[in-house]
Amino acid sequence: MKITLERDQLELKPVSDVYRVGVGHDHAFQFHRKDVCSFMEKMQQDIGFKYVRFHGLFDDDMLVVQSIVDYFRMRFIPRGKKIRDVNFHQVADVLDNVLDCGYLPWVELSFMPSLLAKGKKKGLRYLNNICLPKNWGVWSQFIQDFIRFCFYRYGQDNVRQWRFEVWNEPDLSVFFAGDQKDYFHLYEVTAKAVKSVDKELLVGGPSTSGCRWISDFRQYCVDHNVPLDFLSTHHYPGDAFGNTFKAKDAFRFISVVKENGRKGIGLSKTYEDLFYNPDQFAGYTLQGLLDLEKKAVSEAKGLPLYIDEWSSMAVFASPFHDHKEEAAFILDAALHFDPGVNGAFYWCGTDVYEEQYMLGASFHGGFGLVNNLGIPKPSYRAFELLAHLPKNHAFIQDDELKAVYFEEGGEGALLLFAPSFDVKHPKSYSLQLDLGEVNDIKMYRIDDEHANPRGYYEKLGSPSLLSKKEEAECLTESELKEEAPNLNPTIWTNDVWLYRFKIR
């Protein structure tokens, strides 16, 4: 297959940076960690994400509402629950660290402090209370106090640059102990509390999975005169926990756990066996996400729309996240976002992550752009590559094999990749490249042998804990390295090849 760069025949358009509006992170308490802050700061420097979004700013581990009965020996003192403090000290620690890392906070107003909650239902490993408030007036006052605290500490003009989002994925029972009607009321009370302090603050929702509830939620806000500055939602092609996991899978889970227990297989590999199904995921396509985006944009009816979680699949412990497949997916998605989407937040930044388990293996298929040691994965390199390419582009070819040309100020680049969810049936593409009148050609690759730290980790035998020497070696293996240009390459499915050059 011959690919000829005919620059005068291409209609160049600016590259959208919607993919750099934000990045996600697990939950608020993690921003107390020195390693997480260093990973996220380096990510901001290399890629330039603007906002960071995370769950659980009001979880019990953040100590925002404490009572004398929290200490178990005081649990049965009459009226003890009425002896309480509201304190945002640990919230300040987290927000300080977020700002010091170079991000603006995308403030997810979640979850419910247990002392304010109507019930005791918890959602995730870090025991977030997912219930409605016991007293709506108390909750409203709590939100107002939080906003005033933000103004006092960070200044009104600075806080007005932030965004405030009510809750996370209220359409999923693991995140919200209520129904759609309950969430709409929660949003109404919360949004009005925010606006009662400052009408200029921007607040939105519904932060649903699978681009759900957009139309109903927007209409509710119109009908009830509820403040709504932006809409937010999430999408993944393979959402195992929220949308594709069925009750029948429980029988397979029992069988897998019993068999892996008999064989002595560890937690990381067992979790992969439970949720990663390459045969099922082979049928997923980027077009499925684009169709969801198009529908959501239509339902937004002109309101700003943010996809503030996206990735290849919501499957924890998926090898897909650690290898070249994720890099190819990211490039494809980032270059095809619907123009009606105002911003997107990749999920998520690091493998320091504990929604279900805090897996210790250095590479375990976590959602992060870096592993739990801060080693960049191919996904990180894809974002880094995009962030530093020339700012105008055109597709030369947009089929199974993608060929994209970039140009700016005498600099040119050709990006080649062949994205696919089908990891079992790779294809090869033998190419002849004619770049025309260019010089100083440099070549970079993301494939099985290049920028692939997990591949090197597996060659080491996948040790449960890396030595300092091995960690440094994996970091070196993660780098995008300049190579002598090969203009007759054979590219395999999910390989990424980049040529950079000067235009004569």
Secondary structure as GFF3:
##gff-version 3
##sequence-region A 1 504
A	DSSP	beta_strand	2	4	.	.	.	ID=ss1
A	DSSP	three_ten_helix	7	9	.	.	.	ID=ss2
A	DSSP	beta_strand	13	14	.	.	.	ID=ss3
A	DSSP	three_ten_helix	18	20	.	.	.	ID=ss4
A	DSSP	beta_strand	22	27	.	.	.	ID=ss5
A	DSSP	three_ten_helix	28	32	.	.	.	ID=ss6
A	DSSP	alpha_helix	34	47	.	.	.	ID=ss7
A	DSSP	beta_strand	51	55	.	.	.	ID=ss8
A	DSSP	three_ten_helix	60	62	.	.	.	ID=ss9
A	DSSP	beta_strand	65	67	.	.	.	ID=ss10
A	DSSP	three_ten_helix	68	70	.	.	.	ID=ss11
A	DSSP	three_ten_helix	72	74	.	.	.	ID=ss12
A	DSSP	three_ten_helix	80	82	.	.	.	ID=ss13
A	DSSP	beta_strand	84	86	.	.	.	ID=ss14
A	DSSP	alpha_helix	89	100	.	.	.	ID=ss15
A	DSSP	beta_strand	104	109	.	.	.	ID=ss16
A	DSSP	three_ten_helix	114	116	.	.	.	ID=ss17
A	DSSP	alpha_helix	136	154	.	.	.	ID=ss18
A	DSSP	alpha_helix	156	159	.	.	.	ID=ss19
A	DSSP	beta_strand	163	166	.	.	.	ID=ss20
A	DSSP	alpha_helix	180	197	.	.	.	ID=ss21
A	DSSP	beta_strand	203	208	.	.	.	ID=ss22
A	DSSP	three_ten_helix	209	211	.	.	.	ID=ss23
A	DSSP	alpha_helix	214	223	.	.	.	ID=ss24
A	DSSP	beta_strand	230	235	.	.	.	ID=ss25
A	DSSP	pi_helix	240	244	.	.	.	ID=ss26
A	DSSP	alpha_helix	249	263	.	.	.	ID=ss27
A	DSSP	alpha_helix	267	275	.	.	.	ID=ss28
A	DSSP	alpha_helix	278	281	.	.	.	ID=ss29
A	DSSP	alpha_helix	286	300	.	.	.	ID=ss30
A	DSSP	beta_strand	305	310	.	.	.	ID=ss31
A	DSSP	three_ten_helix	319	322	.	.	.	ID=ss32
A	DSSP	alpha_helix	324	334	.	.	.	ID=ss33
A	DSSP	beta_strand	343	346	.	.	.	ID=ss34
A	DSSP	alpha_helix	378	387	.	.	.	ID=ss35
A	DSSP	beta_strand	392	398	.	.	.	ID=ss36
A	DSSP	beta_strand	402	408	.	.	.	ID=ss37
A	DSSP	beta_strand	411	417	.	.	.	ID=ss38
A	DSSP	beta_strand	428	430	.	.	.	ID=ss39
A	DSSP	beta_strand	432	434	.	.	.	ID=ss40
A	DSSP	beta_strand	438	446	.	.	.	ID=ss41
A	DSSP	alpha_helix	453	459	.	.	.	ID=ss42
A	DSSP	alpha_helix	468	477	.	.	.	ID=ss43
A	DSSP	beta_strand	490	492	.	.	.	ID=ss44
A	DSSP	beta_strand	496	503	.	.	.	ID=ss45
###
